[in-house]
Amino acid sequence: MRENNKKNKKIWIGILVCALMITAVSIFLVKFHVEQTLAEFVVELGDPVTEDIHFYLTGEEWSLGRAQLDLGDVEADKIGTYEIRVDHAWHHFTYQVTIQDTTPPELELREGPIYLEKGVSYGTDDFVVKAWDVSGDVRLDLVKESSGPSKSVTYSNCGDYTFTVTAQDGNGNAISGQISVTVDTAPVFGEMPQYYISVGNTFDQMEGITAYDDVDGDVTPLVCIVDSNLDADSPGVYYINYNATDSYGLTGTGTMLVHVYDPMDLQELINTHRINRHEQIILGAINLYDGGVYEDNDIDFILEEMEPALVCLKHEFGNGGYDRGSGYIVEINDEEIIICTNAHVVSGYDTWDIYFHDGSKLQGTVIDMLGSPCYETDIAFVRVDRSKASEELMDTLKTVHISRKYWEELDNREQLDLGIRCIVEKGKVWINRTGSLKKKKSTIPPDSNSKYGTFTELGVKVQPGMSGSAVFDGYGNLIAMVVSHSTYNGESYNWAITLDQILAGYEKVMGRSLNYE
């Protein structure tokens, strides 16, 4: 009996243990169990796909900790539907995540007031401070009233306008904002002066620079230099850039060119009429007023062109009498106008009335006379105070063109067209004659009862009153100066002072050289 009880007791204990084990396993399985919270979900492009396991499963925390999340197939930066897997013990859960883009780009526009220049094209960068989208793809457009999308706006009339800026990403999400602008004209620069200077010359780089604005009027005081590469010590072409900004913030620009030359090269430009003082500003020229030479041989044209270098000298005395002769301008400097004529023309008086080509009359004073009026040194120079001359007269005057080199290279019997023009009071042309060069240097026959020495023999008829006149060739060069007419054995001769004698006379009287070639 006692053994049976013992045996039964063991059986019940075994049953109890089994029951406890089953209960424990049941409890474990219940607590270990997890459930899927959802089968699919949506994530906005740019947001991360969560890695929090609680989003995917529910269950005891200790059990959830044993789950394995696999996002390996998900491309979070690309729109699409992807599969996610969660492994938990012997269970495998799958999910579908959809990456979508429903958010428009971020758009920050420039704040006003905004002023645009009439006729100038402006792009999106001029109005957009920031445009960003998570997709990295943003299209910007400017939309004017009654116009389609464009990358730029241009207004051809001044006024106030409003247009729209749109930003759209690659997935069709869009945002827009409005821009209000005032259209005006930027300052406009006046005609820019063009400088031609010799090496080493400086000048006021603001002189002659002007700017005007439609709203603000004269904005010349606002002009400033913004850039310059000028090197006045080295020949070359340089620029100086200017700008002027009006009250609306619109900026106009202008550029001035500066040409720097060696002095002789600069003079060559003047002498060949490639530049002149009426069209360019020329600084440091040897002779700013040089009449220059021309490529074509045209003596009639030359006499017209060189008339501003010619003068008439007249001295009146009692009873209506007067002496009169001709002359020509050889130098113009800051203080005086220097005229060359014959000594025998001015030998009687120290002062003379000088009539210029435009009819202007100024007083001239004899500087000096060389030698005897009967010889090849029949040369005199007369000065006129430049300060007495009007700007209008100075704007037209020329000096004769002198080239010793050209003259010396002429053959003594060079076939050369020559011309002489004489003016009288009020600038009226009195004599206009053409002919040819007979001899560059010739000796007057001893029995002609005229001058003595070596002179230029002209094939142009000379008569009283023409003394002191310039003799030009068909290219514009000064060849000689009329001095006299003579006859010998019934043959007529027309004589002129040679150019080398004129140059020697000038150097003796003035103490400097007139020729610069």
C-alpha positions in Angstrom: 0.0 0.0 0.0 2.8 2.3 1.0 4.6 1.6 -2.3 1.5 2.3 -4.3 1.1 5.7 -2.6 4.7 6.4 -3.3 4.3 5.5 -6.9 1.2 7.6 -7.3 3.0 10.5 -5.7 5.8 10.3 -8.3 3.3 10.2 -11.1 1.5 13.3 -9.8 4.8 15.1 -9.4 5.7 14.2 -13.0 2.4 15.4 -14.2 2.8 18.6 -12.3 6.3 19.1 -13.7 5.0 18.5 -17.2 2.2 20.9 -16.6 4.5 23.5 -15.4 6.8 23.0 -18.3 3.9 23.2 -20.8 2.7 26.3 -19.0 6.1 27.8 -19.1 6.6 27.0 -22.8 3.1 28.3 -23.6 3.8 31.5 -21.7 7.2 31.8 -23.5 5.6 31.3 -26.9 2.9 33.8 -26.1 5.4 36.4 -24.9 7.8 35.7 -27.8 5.1 36.1 -30.4 5.2 39.3 -32.5 2.8 40.7 -35.0 3.1 42.7 -38.2 1.8 46.2 -37.7 1.2 47.0 -41.4 1.8 45.6 -44.8 2.6 48.8 -46.8 3.4 52.5 -46.1 4.4 55.7 -47.9 7.5 57.9 -47.3 8.1 61.4 -48.7 11.2 61.7 -50.8 14.0 63.1 -48.7 12.6 61.6 -45.5 14.4 58.6 -44.1 12.8 55.2 -44.1 12.5 54.4 -40.4 14.7 51.7 -38.8 12.6 51.6 -35.7 11.4 47.9 -35.3 8.3 49.1 -33.4 7.1 50.7 -36.6 7.0 47.2 -38.2 6.2 44.8 -35.3 4.3 44.7 -32.0 5.3 42.4 -29.1 7.3 42.1 -26.0 10.3 44.4 -26.0 12.7 41.6 -25.4 11.2 39.7 -28.3 11.3 42.7 -30.6 14.9 43.1 -29.9 15.6 39.8 -31.7 14.0 41.0 -35.0 16.3 41.8 -38.0 15.3 44.7 -40.3 16.5 44.5 -43.9 16.3 47.8 -45.9 18.9 46.7 -48.4 16.7 47.1 -51.5 15.3 50.5 -50.6 16.7 53.6 -52.5 15.4 56.4 -50.4 16.5 59.1 -52.8 14.6 57.7 -55.7 10.8 57.5 -56.2 9.5 54.0 -56.4 8.0 51.0 -54.5 10.4 48.8 -52.6 10.2 45.6 -50.4 11.3 45.6 -46.8 11.9 42.3 -44.9 11.9 41.7 -41.2 13.1 38.4 -39.9 12.0 37.2 -36.4 13.0 33.7 -35.3 11.3 31.4 -37.7 8.9 34.1 -39.0 9.6 36.3 -42.0 7.6 39.5 -42.6 7.5 41.6 -45.8 6.4 45.2 -46.4 6.0 47.5 -49.3 7.3 51.1 -49.0 6.5 53.7 -51.6 8.9 56.7 -52.0 6.8 59.6 -53.3 7.5 63.3 -54.0 4.6 65.6 -53.3 6.6 68.6 -51.9 7.2 71.6 -54.1 10.7 73.1 -54.2 11.8 75.8 -51.7 11.8 79.2 -53.4 13.3 82.4 -52.0 12.9 85.5 -54.1 14.9 88.8 -54.1 13.2 91.5 -52.1 12.3 94.8 -53.6 12.6 97.5 -54.7 14.1 96.1 -57.9 15.1 98.3 -60.8 15.8 97.0 -64.3 17.4 98.7 -67.2 15.3 99.2 -70.3 16.2 96.9 -73.2 18.5 94.7 -71.0 17.8 91.0 -70.6 17.6 89.7 -67.1 17.7 86.0 -66.1 16.4 84.0 -63.2 19.6 84.5 -61.2 18.8 88.2 -61.0 15.6 87.5 -59.1 16.0 84.1 -57.3 18.0 84.0 -54.0 17.4 80.3 -53.4 15.7 77.5 -55.2 16.1 74.0 -53.8 14.4 70.6 -54.0 15.3 67.3 -52.5 15.3 65.7 -55.9 18.1 68.0 -56.9 16.1 69.0 -60.0 14.6 72.5 -60.1 13.4 74.3 -63.2 13.0 78.0 -62.9 10.9 80.1 -65.3 9.9 83.7 -65.6 6.4 84.4 -66.7 5.4 87.8 -68.0 1.7 88.7 -68.4 0.3 87.3 -71.6 3.6 85.4 -72.2 4.7 81.8 -71.7 7.5 80.7 -69.5 10.9 82.0 -70.3 14.4 82.0 -68.9 14.7 85.8 -69.1 12.7 89.0 -69.1 13.3 92.2 -71.1 11.3 95.4 -71.1 11.5 97.8 -73.9 9.6 100.6 -72.2 10.1 102.3 -68.8 7.5 101.7 -66.2 6.3 99.5 -63.3 5.8 95.8 -64.1 5.0 92.5 -62.3 5.8 89.0 -63.4 5.8 85.5 -61.9 8.7 83.3 -61.0 7.9 79.5 -60.9 10.0 76.7 -59.6 9.1 73.1 -60.5 10.8 69.9 -59.7 11.2 66.9 -61.9 8.0 65.3 -60.4 5.7 68.1 -61.3 5.6 69.8 -57.9 5.6 73.6 -58.4 5.7 76.8 -56.4 5.6 80.4 -57.6 6.0 83.9 -56.4 5.7 87.4 -57.9 8.3 90.0 -58.6 7.6 93.7 -59.0 10.1 95.8 -60.9 10.6 99.3 -62.1 12.1 99.7 -65.5 14.4 102.6 -66.2 17.4 103.6 -68.3 20.9 103.4 -67.0 23.1 106.5 -67.2 24.4 107.1 -70.7 27.9 108.4 -71.3 28.5 111.2 -73.7 30.9 110.7 -76.6 34.1 109.4 -75.1 37.2 111.5 -75.9 40.0 109.6 -77.6 43.5 110.6 -76.5 46.7 110.4 -78.6 49.7 111.2 -76.4 53.4 111.1 -76.7 55.3 109.0 -74.2 55.5 110.5 -70.7 52.5 112.9 -71.0 49.8 112.8 -68.3 46.3 114.3 -68.3 43.2 114.6 -66.2 41.4 111.3 -66.9 38.1 112.8 -65.9 38.2 115.8 -68.2 35.7 115.6 -71.0 33.8 112.6 -69.4 30.1 113.2 -69.1 27.1 111.1 -68.2 23.3 111.7 -68.3 20.4 109.8 -66.8 16.7 110.1 -67.8 15.5 110.4 -64.2 18.5 112.0 -62.4 19.6 114.3 -65.2 23.3 115.1 -65.2 25.2 112.4 -63.3 28.7 113.5 -64.4 29.6 114.0 -60.7 28.9 110.3 -60.1 31.3 109.1 -62.7 34.2 107.1 -61.4 37.1 105.2 -62.9 36.7 101.4 -62.3 39.5 100.0 -64.3 42.6 101.2 -66.2 45.7 99.6 -67.7 47.2 102.9 -68.8 51.0 103.1 -68.9 51.9 106.5 -70.3 55.6 105.6 -70.3 55.3 102.8 -72.9 53.9 103.0 -76.4 50.7 101.1 -76.8 46.9 101.3 -76.8 45.3 101.4 -73.4 41.8 101.6 -72.0 40.2 103.4 -69.0 36.8 102.1 -67.9 34.2 104.4 -66.2 30.8 103.8 -64.7 28.0 105.9 -63.2 25.2 104.6 -61.1 21.8 106.4 -60.9 19.5 106.7 -57.9 17.8 103.4 -58.9 21.1 101.5 -58.8 21.4 101.2 -62.5 24.9 101.5 -63.8 26.1 102.8 -67.2 29.6 102.2 -68.4 32.0 103.9 -70.8 35.5 103.2 -72.1 38.1 105.6 -73.3 41.0 104.6 -75.4 44.4 106.1 -74.9 47.0 105.7 -77.6 50.6 106.3 -76.5 53.3 106.9 -79.1 56.9 108.0 -79.4 56.9 111.7 -80.3 58.0 111.2 -83.9 55.4 108.5 -84.5 52.7 110.7 -83.1 53.7 113.5 -85.3 53.7 111.2 -88.3 50.0 110.4 -87.6 49.3 114.2 -87.7 51.4 114.8 -90.8 49.6 112.0 -92.7 46.1 113.1 -91.5 45.3 109.9 -89.7 44.5 112.0 -86.6 43.8 115.6 -86.1 43.1 118.0 -83.2 39.4 118.5 -84.2 38.5 114.8 -83.7 41.0 113.6 -81.1 42.7 115.0 -78.1 46.4 115.1 -78.9 49.0 115.8 -76.2 52.8 116.1 -76.5 52.8 116.6 -80.3 55.8 118.3 -81.8 53.5 120.4 -84.0 49.8 120.0 -83.4 48.9 122.4 -86.3 51.0 120.9 -89.0 49.2 121.0 -92.4 50.7 117.6 -93.3 51.1 115.9 -96.6 48.9 113.8 -98.8 49.4 110.7 -100.9 48.0 112.1 -104.1 49.6 114.8 -106.2 46.8 117.5 -106.5 48.1 121.1 -106.4 44.7 122.7 -106.6 43.5 120.7 -103.6 46.7 121.6 -101.7 46.3 125.3 -102.2 42.8 125.1 -100.8 43.9 123.0 -97.8 46.9 125.2 -97.0 45.1 128.5 -97.2 44.7 128.5 -93.3 48.5 128.7 -93.1 48.7 131.9 -95.3 48.7 135.5 -94.2 48.7 139.0 -95.7 51.0 141.7 -94.1 49.9 145.3 -94.5 51.2 148.6 -93.0 49.2 151.7 -93.6 50.6 155.2 -93.5 49.4 158.7 -94.2 47.4 159.9 -97.2 45.9 156.4 -97.7 49.2 154.8 -98.6 50.2 151.3 -97.6 52.8 148.6 -98.0 51.6 145.0 -98.4 53.2 141.6 -98.8 52.6 137.9 -98.1 53.7 135.4 -95.5 53.0 132.0 -94.1 52.8 130.4 -90.6 55.7 128.3 -89.6 55.1 127.8 -85.9 52.2 128.0 -83.4 53.1 127.6 -79.7 51.5 128.5 -76.5 52.5 132.1 -76.6 52.8 133.2 -80.2 52.1 132.6 -83.9 55.4 132.8 -85.9 55.2 134.0 -89.5 57.9 133.8 -92.2 58.2 136.4 -95.0 60.9 138.3 -96.9 63.1 140.8 -95.1 62.4 143.3 -97.9 58.7 143.0 -97.2 58.9 144.1 -93.6 62.1 146.1 -93.6 60.4 149.5 -93.4 58.4 149.0 -90.2 58.5 147.1 -86.9 54.7 146.4 -86.7 52.3 145.1 -89.3 48.6 144.3 -89.6 48.4 140.6 -90.1 45.3 139.3 -92.0 44.4 135.7 -91.7 42.5 133.4 -94.0 39.2 134.1 -92.2 39.6 137.9 -92.4 40.7 138.2 -88.8 43.3 141.0 -88.2 45.9 141.0 -85.5 49.0 143.1 -84.9 52.4 141.5 -85.7 55.8 142.5 -84.6 59.0 141.9 -86.5 61.3 139.6 -84.6 64.4 139.9 -86.8 65.6 140.2 -90.4 68.6 138.3 -91.8 71.3 139.9 -94.0 70.4 142.2 -96.8 67.1 142.1 -98.7 69.2 141.7 -101.8 70.6 138.3 -101.0 69.5 134.7 -100.4 69.2 135.6 -96.7 66.1 137.8 -97.6 64.2 136.2 -94.7 62.3 137.8 -91.7 60.1 136.5 -89.0 57.1 138.2 -87.4 55.3 137.2 -84.2 51.6 137.6 -83.3 50.5 137.3 -79.7 48.4 134.1 -79.6 46.4 135.3 -76.6 44.9 138.0 -78.9 43.6 135.4 -81.4 40.0 134.1 -81.0 39.3 130.5 -80.3 37.5 130.3 -83.7 40.6 131.5 -85.5 42.9 129.2 -83.6 40.6 126.3 -84.4 41.3 126.7 -88.1 44.9 127.8 -88.4 47.6 125.5 -89.8 51.4 125.7 -90.2 53.1 124.8 -93.4 54.5 121.3 -93.6 58.3 121.2 -93.7 60.4 118.2 -94.3 64.1 118.8 -94.8 64.6 115.2 -95.7 62.0 115.3 -98.5 63.5 118.5 -99.9 67.1 117.3 -99.8 66.1 114.1 -101.6 64.6 116.0 -104.5 66.6 116.0 -107.7 67.8 119.5 -108.7 65.6 119.2 -111.8 62.8 117.3 -110.2 59.5 117.3 -112.2 57.3 118.7 -109.5 53.9 120.5 -109.6 54.1 123.7 -107.7 51.5 126.3 -106.5 51.3 129.7 -104.9 48.3 131.4 -103.3 48.2 134.9 -102.0 45.4 136.3 -99.8 44.7 140.0 -99.0 42.4 141.8 -96.5 39.4 139.9 -95.3 40.9 136.6 -96.3 40.1 137.2 -100.0 42.2 135.2 -102.5 44.2 137.6 -104.6 46.5 135.4 -106.7 46.3 131.6 -107.3 49.0 130.2 -109.6 50.3 126.8 -110.5 53.3 125.6 -112.5 56.3 123.4 -112.0 59.7 123.3 -110.3 62.6 124.3 -112.7 65.5 123.9 -110.4 65.7 123.3 -106.7 68.9 125.4 -106.6 70.0 127.9 -109.2 72.1 131.0 -109.4 70.6 134.2 -110.7 72.4 135.5 -113.8 74.8 138.3 -112.7 73.4 140.9 -115.1 69.8 140.5 -114.2 69.9 143.4 -111.7 68.1 141.4 -109.1 69.1 139.2 -106.1 72.5 137.6 -105.5 73.1 134.1 -104.4 71.5 130.7 -104.8 67.7 130.4 -105.1 65.0 128.0 -106.2 64.0 128.7 -109.8 60.2 128.4 -110.3 58.1 127.6 -113.3 55.4 129.8 -111.8 54.9 133.4 -112.8 55.9 135.8 -110.0 54.8 139.5 -109.8 55.1 142.4 -107.3 53.1 141.8 -104.2 53.8 138.0 -104.1 57.0 138.4 -102.1 57.0 136.2 -99.0 54.5 133.7 -100.4 54.8 130.0 -99.6 55.5 127.7 -102.6 53.9 124.3 -102.2 54.2 121.1 -104.1 51.2 118.9 -105.0 51.6 116.8 -101.9 51.6 119.7 -99.4 55.3 120.2 -98.8 56.8 123.6 -98.4 59.4 123.9 -101.2 60.5 127.5 -101.1 59.4 131.2 -100.5 58.8 133.7 -103.3 61.4 136.5 -103.4 61.5 138.2 -106.8 61.2 138.2 -110.6 64.0 139.1 -113.0 64.8 139.1 -116.7 68.1 138.3 -118.4 68.7 138.4 -122.2 65.0 138.8 -122.7 64.1 135.7 -120.7 62.0 135.8 -117.5 63.0 134.2 -114.2 61.0 133.6 -111.1 62.9 133.2 -107.9 62.3 131.8 -104.4 64.3 131.4 -101.2 65.4 127.8 -100.8 64.0 125.7 -98.0 67.4 125.1 -96.4 68.0 128.8 -96.2 64.6 129.3 -94.6 65.4 126.6 -92.0 68.9 128.0 -91.3 67.4 131.5 -90.9 64.8 130.3 -88.4 67.4 128.5 -86.3 69.6 131.7 -86.3 66.8 134.0 -85.3 64.9 131.7 -82.9 67.7 129.6 -81.5 65.9 126.3 -82.2 65.3 124.1 -85.1 62.0 124.3 -87.1 62.5 121.0 -88.9 61.8 117.9 -86.9 62.1 115.2 -89.6 
